[in-house]
Amino acid sequence: MQKKVVYLFLSSVVLASCSIFQKTEVVELEPIEVTMERPKEDKGTPQRATYNPSETRKHDLLHTKLDVRFDWKNSYLNGEATLTLKPYFYATNQLVLDAKGFDIHSVAMYSEESKTNVLAYEYDNKFLTINLDKEYTRKDTFHIQIKYTAKPNELEAGGSAAITSDKGLYFVNPDSSEADKPTQIWTQGETEASSCWFPTIDSPNERTTQELYITVDKKYKTLSNGLLVFSTENGDGTRTDYWKQSLSHTPYLFMMAVGDFAVVKDKWRDLEVHYYVEKEYEQYARDIFGNTPEMMEFFSNKLGVDYPWEKYHQVVVRDYVSGAMENTTAVIHGEFLQQTRREMLDGDNESIIAHELFHHWFGDLVTCESWSNLPLNESFANYSQFLWDEYKYGADVADHNAMSEMNGYLAESRQKQVDLIRFDYNDKEDMFDGHSYNKGGRILHMLRKYVGDDAFFEALRVYLENNKYKPAEVHHLRLAFEEVTGEDLNWFFDQWFLASGHPKMEYSYAYSDSTKQQLVTVKQTQDFDKTPLYKIPLDIDVYNGSKATRHRVWVLDADTTFAFDAAQKPDLVNVDAEKILLCNKSDDKPIEQFVHQYYNAPLYIDRLEAVKACGKKSDESSAKVMVDALDDKYWNIKTNAMRNMKKAIKSHKPAIREKLITLAKSDKKSNVRAQAIKTLVKHYDDDEALKAIYTNATKDSSYAVIAAGLSAIADMDATEGMKYAKQFEGEESSKIRTEVAGIYAAHGTAEQNEFFLTTSKKISGFSAFQFNQTYVKYLKNQDDATVNSALPVFEKTARTAPIWWMKLSGIQSLAELQSMYDKQVSKLKSEKTEKEGEGADAGSLAELDHKIKAAKDQSDKIDGILESIKEAETDPQVLRFLGK
């Protein structure tokens, strides 16, 4: 599963959709007795820090056959499930299934001969406990048939920062009341929400084959796991599609989607590869997904294991509760993936497509046996993004994106440091964080560099072959690497997979003229009470001119000095020459070495570090690096140089201006053109040449460049900026809408409120989050009537948004406006007190009283809305931030 990050500031807490950053209270726990099997009534409920075992397997679920149809009016699913099982090892006369929030109509033993034999059962709205007709042994197979109604919207709300809802089955716009929104049904099974739409053993160490009959209005298309075997017209305006998956997978990977999709057909080798999108994006489907077959070929060859499933389809849905999900053969993506060709000029989501595809080996073919072992799924999917970038686009792109991923983990680590493989989580949803994804991906990269490419990919092949169609834990991975390399790798797995934190490194240098040696001191400064003293293989390159001599050293202690023979003082000492180590570091190199590093060290990260170091200096050699970086071969070096260009501009203002103008006009990368405009408007006074560049930018093919041009024009001349913003009000791009909103927030009057009201109905997802923040900024400069017209917008978001962090953005918007009025009341009261002391006349005091009352009434009105929202809210993520 892929998560997309969004930041929300509420009560000084920062959260993200793939993790929550917050202060964690450390609690001293009493000694506890470890229970190896959780009682069924405690399954899935938050625990104190304790051991969370893999689910005990009492039955083996062999096959699942489902027949479903829908009550759109009530958002119900009416289903019949036929499950084929056998006792796992011990004989038993009872079966316990996960079944959340159902109406159970009947439970029976099923056979072709007797058809049904009604069974007694108990149901507590979470678990269905069935008394079998006799005791069965592991040699016996039996079939249970359950008729039921699933009512997902009546479940107690749950979810997490990563997967924002856990009701399993979702009806989108079921009554078609929202004119600009399609009507859809889709499912989300991870972690244990498949049991919200069919009874099952909802555990990642269970595997089953499946059949699914879906009856829908014949105008809709359906998608599920496996192959579409046949479709039957029912003669009543409905159609039944029969999907069958013959290869086993875990229940959380079951999926179903229903909607009026356009289907664009592709293929890989002899397999179907289809793309399901909204009809307006049909012409762009190949632009969005078109590299999928090449990815399938690349990953199959790289891993030595061909894509193992019967097809590969992808669908984009509305109001999705996460980023994307690797349902076997049928991936679901959130609506953000749908882009026009023009929007994709500024960046695409291909890494997400790679991420979900790679899961079909790591997660679907071999599945983590417990949520504690989730990194066996997510770390590999995260690392697939590097592998694809490296193959398709080159080392600079791969290293750039990998560094961003590592920085995401390091940001999270400032608030949270836990074991990568951890059995002491309070809630299984806690596993979906920057550790399981970002940190795990970086660890795999370090492991690859340590053992070498041949051994790394051969070990992955052995791991996949040994564990295919089975659950696995981290030691299966270690054993595969040890089998291939012949080396005991406990030291690596213990410190990286089974411990928390990361090294904090300090590098310092000295050259001895007397001994002709270069000294390199490497310190580990992390808190050793919480974090291991790491055993680190480290490559150090020593440069004379452009020639580098590599030294492999082992850092085993907290403070170690290494000495290398050097006939003369080196031009550069480059520690961690491959730039692979996951760490915080302080590198005490003199600036002349960073200058040398920019021109001679081979990697993107080498050049990026040099640019950031030189941007802080004012000497001529540093300034030259900054100027030359504007011609770098990789676009992100150029944009970073521009963002750190302040000191260099002071000494090379005319030359840099000309380079920036050239970049703004003609660089092939839209991000560079946009950043050049931003840098010009920040550091250079207006003139006719620059005005022409900003004006021409509004005609660019890139929305990012247009937005930069609009912003620059508004910075030069507010009146001119407002005029240009007006021209772009109708633009469909959320980037442009947001930029227009920003200009109006800074310079607009009540006249522009209609733009905000209209746009609030059209914009969605992460763009809507940012738009709400801008709308509040605009309202803070408007009169009460304009503010009042906007309150229903934020209230609707707070009450009905499909994702909890969007609800919070509505709540936050209301709270900011209430705070604004509270500050007005406080300021007006102070003003009144001051005037009373000056002996002001009754008329002026009465006018102040009127203003105080008006502001107080506004505050009370918003407070009433907030209290009503708070009382009605049931989502635990929202309630958590509301203090309930």
N, C-alpha and C positions, 0 to 999 in steps of 0.2 A: 504494500500500500504506500502510495506517495502522498505526502502532506505538503500543503502550500502554506507559507508563513504569512501571518498578518499580525500587526501589533496594535493593541488597544490599551490606552492609558485610562484607568479608572481607579480612583482612590489610591493613586500612586503605585498601582500594581501593573506590571507589564506581562502580557500573556501572548502566546503564539499558538497557531492551530496545530503545530506538531509538538509543542511542549509548553509548559507554563514556567516562567521565570519568577520566582518569588523566594522570600526568605523562608528557610525551613527550620523549625524548632527541633533541636536535638533532645530526645527524651531518654533518660536512663530507665531501661526496662528491667523488670524483675525476671529472674530465671523462669523459663517456661518449658513445659514438656512438649516435644515435637510429636504431632500426630501425623502419621504417614498417609492417612486417608481422611479428607474433609467430610464431615457429615453432609448429607445431601442438602439439608436446609441451609447450610452455610456456603454452598457453592456460589462463587462469584461475588460474594459480599465483601466489603472492605474488611481487612484484618489488621491487627496490630502487626508490627514488624515481626514476622514469623516465617517459618519455612513453608513455601508453597510447592507441593509436590506435583508431579505429573498425575493426571487423573487416573485412578485405578480402573482397569478395564475388566468389568464383570461380564460384559457381552461384546461380541464382535458384530458390528453392523455391516452386513454383507451387501445389501442392496436397498435402495430407496425408490419407491414408485409413488409419484404424486399426480393427483388430478385436481386442478384448481380452476375456479372461476370467481368473478368479482362482483361485489355489491358496491358500485361506485358511489351511490348516495350516502352510504354509511361508512365508506372506506373499510369494508370488510373483505376478507378472503374466505370463501367456502371451499373446503378441501377434503380430499380423501387420501390418506397416506397408507401405503402398504409397505411394511418394513420386513426385510428378511434378516434374521439374526441367528446366532448360536451362542451358547455360553463360551466365554473366553477360555477358561480352564476348569473352574469349579462348577459343579452341578448346582442348578438353581431353579426355583419355581416362581421367581418374581423378576419383573423387569421394571427399571426406572428410566423414564425418558424425560428430557428437557422439553417443556412445552409451556410457553409463557403467554398468559393472558388469553387463553382460548375458551370458547364454549365447546365442551366435549359432548358430542351427540351419541357416539357409540364406540365401543372397543370390542374387537372380536378376534378370535383365532381364525385365520383364513387358510383354506386349502381348496384345490380345484375340485376335490371330491365332495366335501361337505359344505363348501363355500364359506360359511361363517359359523362360528361358535362363540356366543356372547361371553365375555369375560368380566369379572368384577374388577373394579379399579378404585383408587383414591386419587383425588386431584386437589392441589392446594394453590393453583394458579401459576405455579412455577414448574412443578414436577408431577408427572403422571406416573403413578405407581400401579402396575398391572399385576394381578394375580394370575399366573399361567395355569393352564388346565392340568399340568402335571410337572414333575421335576424333569428338567432337560440336562443332558450332559454335553460335553464339548463335541461329541460325535453327532449330535442332533441339530437339525436346522428347523426353524419354525417361522411362521409368517403372521404378523400382527396387522390388522386393518383398523384404522382410526378415522372416524368421520368427525369433522370439527369445523369451527369458525374462528379465524384469527381476526383480532380486533386491535390492530397496532396503535391506533390513536387513543385507545383507552388504557394503554399501559402506563404505569408510572414512569415519568420521564427519566432518562439516564443519559450517559455518554461521557465524553472526556474532551480535553483540549484537542486531541488528535482526531477522534471520530466523534463528531459533535452530537450524535444521537444514537441510541441503541434499540430502536423499536423495530428494526429488521426489514419492515415492509413500508413503502412510502407511496402515497397517492398524491400526485402533483396536479393541482387545479382540476380536481375530479368532476366538478360541476361546470367547468368551462366558464366560470364567472369572470376570470381575469383575461381580458381580451388579447393581450399581447403575450400570453404564456401558453405553451402547449399542455395538453392533457397527457399525463404519463403515469406509469407504475414502474417502480424499480425496487431492488432489494439491496441490503448491505449486511453481510453476515459476520464480518470480523468485528469484535472478537467472538462473542457467543450470542449473536442475535439472529442467526438462522432459525433458531427455535422459537422465534416470534412469529414465523409464518408456516412452519411445519414441525411436527414432533420428531425428535432425533436424539442422538447422543452427541451433544454439542461441545465437543472437546477436540483440540487440535491433534491428538494422537489417535483419533478414530478415522477410518477411511471406508468409503462406500462407493459403489457404482450407482447410477441414477437413471430414472426415466421421469419425464415431466410432460404432462398433458396440460396445455394452457388454452382455455376457452375465452375468446374475446370477440368484441365487435369486429367484423371482417375488415373495417377500414384501418385497423391497427396492425402493425408488425410486431412480432415478438422475437425475443432472443433469450437463449439459455445455454447451458453448458452442453458440450458434445455436438452431435449432428441433428439437423432437422430432418427427420425420417419421412414424415408426411404431414399434409394439412388436409383437414376435412371440413367442407362447407356443411353447416348443420341445418340449413333450410329456414332458419329463424333470424337471419341477419348476423349470425355469429359463425366463427370458425374455430376449430380446435387444432392447434399445432402440437405435434409430438416430437419432443427433443429427447435424445438418448445419448448418455455418456457411458461408454463401455469400460473405461479405465477409472480406477478408484481414485478418489480424492477426499479431502476432509470436508465435513459439513459446512464450515464457515466459508467455503469457496463456492457453494451453490449460489446461483444467481438467476434472476429473471428480470426482463425489461419489456415493457409494453408501451408503444407510442406510435405516432404518425411520423416515423423516421424515413428519410431517404437512405437507401442502401447502395453504397458504391462498392463494386466487387473487384477484388484483386486476388492474387494467388502467390504462394511460395511453393516451389516444386509442384507437387500435385495436390496441395492442400488449399482449401478456401481461406482467403484472408479478406474479410469484409469490414467496411467502415459505416457505422450507423450514425447519422447526424441529422440535425434539423434541416428541413428542405432548403432554406435560404443559404445553407453552407454546403450544399451538395457539390457545387462547382469548386469548392476549396478542399474537399475531403482528401484528395491525393496530395495537395500541398501540406496538409496537416499530418497525414498518416503515411504518406507515400514511401518513406524509407523503411517501413515495417518489414517487407520481405527481405531486404538487404540485411537488416538487423538479425532476422531469423537465421539467415545463412551464416552471417558472421559469428553469432553466438554458438551455433551448432558446431562450426568448424573449430572455434577457439576452445570450446569445452570438450570436444571429442565425443559429444553426446548429442545426437540430432534432436531437434525440437520434438518432444515425445507425445504430443496430443493430436486430436483428430481434426482440428481446425484452429484458426485464430481470428476472432472477431473483436471489434472494439466499438463501444457505443458512448455517446455523450448525452448526459441527462441534465435536467434542471434541478436546482436546489439540492445538489448532492452534499452529503454530510462530511465529506472529506475531500482529498485531492483526487485520488483514483484508487481502484481496487483490482487486484490481480485474479479475479474469479477465473477459474480454469477454463480456458478457450474463449472466454467472453468477458473482456475487461470493461469496467465502467470508468468513465472520466467525468469530472465536473465540467460545467459549461464554459469555464474559462479557456478550455482547450480549443473551442471553436473560434477561429480567427480568419479574417480575410487575408488575401495575399499581401495587401497593403499593411495590415497590422503586423504581419509576420516579418516585415522589413526591420522592425525594431526589436525582434526577438521572438522565438518560438518556444514550444514546450516539448521538444524532442527528447530531452532527458527523462521526462515523465513516461513517455512511450517506451523508451529503453528500460526504465526501471520496472514497469509492470510486465514487460515481456520476459525479462530475466527471472522474475519470480516464477515463471513456469518451469524453471529448473530448481531454483532455490526458494521453496515455499509451497509449490504445488506438487512437483515430482517428489522432492524430499521436503517434508514439513517438520517444523520444530515440534518436538513432542510435548512441549509445555510453553506457556507464555514467558516463562523465565528464559527460555532459549530463543526468544523472538529474533535476536540478532542473526541467527542462522538464516532467517528469511530476509530481514531488512538490511543488514550490513552488505549482503551480496547484491541486493537490488540497488542499493546506493552506489556500490562500486561499479556496477554495470555501466553507469553513466560515464565514469572515467574511461572504461574500456572502449565504449562506443565513440566518445569524443576523440580519444587517442587514435583510433583506427580511421575514423571518417574525416576528422578535421585537424588532427595534428596535436603535437605535445603542448603547444602554448594554450590552446583551448582547453585541453584536458586538465592541465595544471591550474589554469585560472579557475575553472569550475570546482576542482577538488579543493583548492585553497578556500574558496567561499564556503564549501561544505565544512571544512575543518574549523573555520572561524565561527560557523554556526554552533558547533559543539563547544568551542572555547567560550563563547558568550553564555551558553547555558551553564557551563561549569562554574561560572562565578556565583551561581545560586544553588547549584545541585551537582554533587559528585557521588556517583553510585557505581557499583560493579556493572560491567557490561552484561554479563550473564548473572542475573540476580534472582535469588529465590525468596527474598525478604520484602518484596513489594507489598504495599498496602492494598493496591488494586491493580489488577492485570492491565488496565488501561495506562498505568504509569509507565509501562514498558515502551510505549510509543513516544519516543523522545529523541533528542539530539544525540544521545548515547547509542541507542540501538541502530540509528540510521547513520549519522555523520561520523561519529567516533568509530563505529564498526567498519565503515568503508575505509577510513584512513588506516585502521589496523590491518586490514587485508592488503592494502597497498604496501605497508611496511613488511608484511609477511612475504609478499611477492618479491620485493626487492632483496630480502634476505636469502630466500631459497633459490631465486632465479626463475626466469619465465618458464623454462621447460618443466622444472619440478613443480612449480605452482599450478600450472594448468593440468599437468598429469595428476597431481593430488586431487584437484577438483573433479577430474574424470573418475578417479577411483572412489571418491566420496559419493558421487552421484550414482555410479553403478552399484556400489555396495548397499546403498540405502534407498534406491528408487522405489516409489510407491509405498514408502514406510516413513514413520516418524523418526527423528534423529535428535540427539543432544550434542553439545559442543565437543564432547570427547570423541564422537564419531569423526568429527572433522580433524581433530588432533591426530587420531590414529591413522587416518588416511595420509596426512602429511608425513607422519613418521614412517609409514610403510613405504612411501615413495623415496624419501630423503635418507632413510636409515638413521636419522638423528632423533634423539630424545628432545622433544620440543615443549616439554612441560614448563620450562623457564619462560618461554614466550607466551604461552597460553595463560599461565598463572598470573603474570603481571599485567597483561593487556586485556584478556577476556574475563578473568576471574577476580580482578581487583579494581578499585576505584581510582579516579584521578589520572594524572599524567605528570611527566617530569617538568620541572621548571629549570631551565638551563641558563647558565651564565658562561659566556666565552670571553676569554681575555688572552692577550698576546704579548710576547716579548722576543726580541732578537738579540742573541749574544754574539757580539763581534769577536770575543776571545775564543769561544768554542765553535763558532760558525754553526750555530744551531738556532732553529726557530722553535720557540717554546709556545705551546698552546695549553692553556689551563681551562679545564672543563669542570664546572661545578653543577651538582644537582641541589636545588635549594627548596624543594617541596617539603611539606610537613610530613616527616617520616612516621609520625604517629597515625596518620590517616592514609598515607600514600606510599607505595613501595619505593625502595631504592632500586632503580631500574638497572637492568643489565642491557646495555645498549651497544650494538655494533654501529660504528660511526665512520663514515668516509670523510677524510680531510684532504682537500686539494691544495697544493702549494704551487703558486704561479711564479714563474720568471717570464716576463713578457706574456705572450699568449699561450705558452706551453705550461701545462699543469702536470704535476706528479701526484698521484693518488696514494694515500696511506689509509689502510683499514686499521682502526683501533677499536678496543673494547673499553667502554666506560663501565667500571664495576664499583666504583666508590663515589662518595659524595664530592670529593675534591681530588682531581687527578691532573697532573701536568705531563704532557707528552712532548718529547724532543725529537725534532727531525733535522738531519744534516742539511745545511743550506750554505753554499759557498758565499752567497751574498744575501742581503735582506730581501725577502720575497716581495713582489709587487702586490700579492694578494694571498691571504690564507682563507680558504672557503670551507668552513666547518659544515658538516651535513651537506656534502656537495650535491647529493641527489635531491635534497630538499624534501625528504620524506618523513622526518621525525615529527610525530604528534607531540607538541610541547608549547609552552610559553618560553620565549627566549630573550635574553639580553646579549647582544653581540657588540662588544666593545672594540670595533674596528675603527681605525682612523679614516677620515673621509676620503683620503686619496685611495684607500683600498676599495671603498665602495665605487669610486669613479672607475677604477680598473675593472671591478666586477661588472659594471654595466657594459663595458665594451668587450669583455673577454669571456666571462662565464656564460655557459650555453643556455641556461634555462629561463623561462618566463619569470619564475619567482626570483631568480638572481637579479634580473633587470628591474623587477618591481621593487625589491628591497633597496636597490641602489637609487632609484628615482625617489622613493620616499625619504631616504637619508639625505640625498642631495637637495631636495626641496626645502630642507630646514637650514641650509647653509647659504652664505652670501659670497663665497669665494668664486673665482673665475672658472675653475675646473668643474665645480658643482653646477654653475649656471650653464656651462656648455653641455653637460649631461642633460639638463632639463630642456634645452633648446633641441638637442639631437633626438631626445625622446619623442618629440613631436613628429619625427619621421620614422618611429619604430615600426617594425614589421607587423606588430600585433596591436589591434585597436585599443585594448584596455590599458596598455602602457601609455598610449597617447592620452587617453582620458584621465588617467591618474596623474600624469605630468601636468595637464592643464589644471587639475584641482589643487596641485601643490606648486603652482607657478608664481606665487606672489613675490618671493625674493628675487627670482630670476628676472622678472619683468622690470624690477627697479633698475637693473643694470643693462638690460637688453630690450628695452621697451619697443623701439621701432622694429627691430628684427623679429621679435616674437609676434608683434601685431600682424606683420605680413604673413607669417606662417599660420597664425590663427585664421586670418581671412581666407587663405588658401584652403585650409581644412574645412572651414564653414561652408565654402562654396562647392568643394569638389571631392572631399574624401568619400570613398565608396561606402563607408560604414556610417549609417545614420546616427548611431550613438556618438560618434566622433564629431559629426557636423553639429549636432545639438549641443554637445559640451563646448565646442569652440565658440558658439554663439553666447552661451552662458558666461564663458570666460571673458570674452570681449566686452560684454555689457557690464561685467563686474569691475574690470580693471582699466577700461579705456573710456575717455570722454566721447560723447556723441559727436559725429560729423556726418557729412552727407554719404560718404562711402559706407560707413557702418549702418546708417539708416537704410541704405539700399539693400545691404545684406539681410537685415532683419525683415524687411518687407518681402524680399525674394524668398526668404525662408517660409513664409506663409503659403507659398505655391509649391513647396517641396512634396515629393511623393511620400515622405515619412511623416507620420503623425508626431513623432518625438521632435522632429525638427520644426514642424509647424508650431507645436506648443512652445518650444524655445523661442521662436520668432515672435509669437504673440506676447510672451512674457517680456521679451526685450523691448518691444514697442511700447508696452504699458509702462515699463520702467523709465523709458525716455520721456514719454508724454502720456499722461493718464487719459486725456481726452481722445488722443489718437488710439490708445490701447482699447478704450471702450468701443470706439467705432469698429475696430477690427474684430473684437470679441463678438459684437453683434452679428457680423457676417458669418461667424462660425457656430452660432447657436444651434443650428439644425444638424450639425455634423454628428454622425452615428458613433464615432470613436469615443470611447469613455475617456481616453487620454485628453482629447480636445475638450470634451465637456468639462472635465475636471479643471483644465487650464482656464477656460472661460469663466467657470465658477470662481476660481482664484482671483481673476481680474475684477470680477464683480464684487467679491468680498472686500477687496481693497478700495474700490472706487465707486461701487454701485449705489443706487438709490432704490426706493421702493418700486420703481418701474421694473427693475430686473427680477423682482420676486417671482413673476410668472415663469421665467426661465427655470428657476429652482424648483417650483412646484411641478412643472411639466417634466423636467429631467428626473426628478425623484421617482416618477412612475416608470421610467424606462431603464434606469441604471440598476445593476444588480451585482451581487457577489462582492469581491474585494474592492471594486471601483465604488460601489455604493457606500462602503465603509468610509473611504476617503472623502467622498462627496458630502456625507453627513457632517464631517468635521469642518469642511469648507463652508457649508451652509450656515453652521452656527457662527462662524467668524463674520459672515455677511450680516446675519441677524443682529449681532451685537452693535451694529451701526445703524439700525433701522428703528422705526417707531413701534409702539405697542401693537397697533393693528396688523402690521406686517409680521411681527413675531407670532401673534395669535393665529394667523393664517397658516403658519408652519407647524404649530404644535401637533395637529393631527398626523402630519407626516412622520414625525418622530415617535408619536404614540403608536401608530400602526406598526412601525418597525419594531418597537419594544415589545409589542404584544404578539405579533404574528410572523416575524421573520423566521425562516425555516432553520436557521443556524444560530446557536446560542450567542456567539460573539457579535453577530449582527444585532440581536436583541439588545445586548449590552451597549452597542453603539447608539441605539435609540435612547436608551436610558441615560447614557452619558450626555447626549445632546441636550436632553431635558434638564439634567442636573446642572449643566454649564449655564443654561439660560436662567435657571432659578438662582444660581450663584450670582449671576450678573445683576439680577434685581435685588438680591440681598445686599450686595455692595452698594447699589444705588440708595437703598434705604439708609444704610449706615452713613454714607457720605452726606445725604440730605439732612439727616438728624444732626450731624456735626455742624453742618452749615447753619441749621436753625439755632443751635445752641450758641454759635458764634454771633449770629445776628441779634439774638435776645440779649447777649452781653453788651452789644453795641446800642441797644435801645431801639431796634428797628420798629417800624410802624406795624399795626395789626394786619394791614392788607398784605404786606410782603410775607409776614409769618403765616398767614392763612394760605397764601399761594404755595409756600413750602409744605404745609400740612397736606394740601391737596396732592402734591407730587409724591410725598411720602406714602400717602394712602394708595395712590395709583400703583406705585412700585410694589408696595406690600400686597396689594390685591393680585398683582401679576405673579408674585412669588408664591402666594397661597394657592393660586389656580394651578400652577405647575406642580406644587407640592401635592395637591389633591390627585393629579394625574399619576404622579410617581407612586403614591401610596396605593392607589387602585391597581396599578401594574404589579406592585410588589405583592399585594394580597392575592392576586389571581395567578401569579407565576408558579409553575410546578417544576420547571427545569432545574436540576440540582446545580448545574454549572452557573446559571444565572443567580440562583438563590445564594450560592456561595459568595458571590461578589456583592450581593445585597445584604450580607450579614445575617441571613436566615438559615 
